[in-house]
Amino acid sequence: MDGKSEMLIESVQNILLLEYTYTLILAEYTYMLKSSGKRIKGVSVDWDELKKRRNINLTDTAWQLLEEKGNAEGISRSEVIERVVRGTLTW
């Protein structure tokens, strides 16, 4: 095998190793974030999927009640809705 082929193979191996290392680091970082409970945009803490922006229409009373329940539970309004709908939080 000539020198260029060996260099190319070595470069591809290095790229694959870097990609594998990055994947491991990202997995560990995501696990640490989930374990710590910190909220980071783009990283789901409570669910195995990310939330998407949605629009709903609510009365001022419903909005206030969501805020009060969220404050009592230490979570956001959207998380109150998520947990109630999933059945992990009772009203």
Residue pairs with C-beta under 8 A, 6 or more apart in sequence:
30 43
33 40
33 43
33 45
34 43
34 44
34 45
37 45
38 45
39 45
42 50
44 50
44 51
46 79
46 82
47 82
51 78
51 82
58 66
63 77
66 77
66 80
66 81
67 77
69 80
69 91
70 76
70 77
70 79
70 80
73 79
73 80
73 89
75 83
80 89
83 89
84 90
84 91
